[in-house]
Amino acid sequence: MAITANEVKHVASLAKLEFTDEELQKFTGQMDEIINMVEQLGEVDTTDVPVTSTVTEEVNVMREDVAVRGTDRTLLMKNVPEEKDGLIKVPAIIDESEEG
């Protein structure tokens, strides 16, 4: 199944992407190669191949969820340039007085 430039252009528009003609040709070729590889995989006989749900023998590598005390607030606040009421004071990012 060959992928056309129009199909790539359509998918790009759905994803709100814009490509130059050069990029469109490049991506069309790459998509065509990917589709061909997927079609090749579809031809492989996997009748006697067991389903793989994991590739390792590990059963559970999770650790116990244990609460630990964090760093003392006063120690942390020693590194803060400016604080107010026990919180870190940062400069305003949005000035509400500005008209948009």
N, C-alpha and C positions, 0 to 999 in steps of 0.2 A: 504494500500500500504506500504509494508515494504521497508525501505531504506537499501541498502547494503553497506558494507565497501568499495567496489569498486566505488560506486557512490560518496561517501563522499571523497574518495581519488581523484577522477576525478575533483570534484568541488574544492578541495583544490589545485590541480595542476593548475587549471584555475586562481585561486586567488594567485598563486605563494606562497602557504603555504606548509610547511612540518610538518608532524606529526609523532610521534613515534607510534609503534603498539598499545601501551596502550592508547594514546590519540585518535587514530583512532577509537578504539572500544568504547571509552567514547563518542566521538562526533557522532558516528553512532547511538548509543542508544538515545542520545539527539535529533538528527534530526528525528529519527523515532517517538519519542514522539510528536514532534512539528507537523509533518505531520499528525499524528493521530488526534491531537487536531483540526487542520484545517479541516480535513475531517468531524469531529463531527460538526463543525460550519456550514458546507455545508448542513448538514441534518436538520438544524433548519428551521422551516417554518416562513418566514418573509413576507408573503403575505400582511398582513394588517399593517405592521410596516412602519411608515412614514420615509422618508429619513432624516438623520441627517446631517446637514452641520456644525452645531456648537452646543456645549453643554451648552453654557451660553446664557442669555438673553441680554447681552451687545450688543449695536449696534455699537458704535465707542468709543474706549478708547484711541484714538490717541490725542496727544496734538498739539496745534498750533506750527508750526515751526518758532521760533523767534530767530533771530540772537542776540547773546549777546557778549559783549566785553570780550576777554580773559584776562588772567593775564598779567600784564606789563612785556615786555621782560627783562628790566633791573632788575626787581625784581626776575625773574626766573633765570637769569644768575648769580645771587649771589650764587646759590647753585651748580654751575657747577665747577668742578675741573680745567678744562682748556678750554679756548675758543679762537677762531680765527675768525676775521672778523664778529663778531656778531653771530657766529655759535658755537655749541658744538663740541670740538675737541675730537675725540675718537681714541684709538690705532688701527693700521691697523690689520685686521684679516687675510688677505691674503697677503703674501709677494711675489710680482711678480718676485723677483730675484731668488726664489727657483725653481728648476727644478722639474717637476712632474713626 
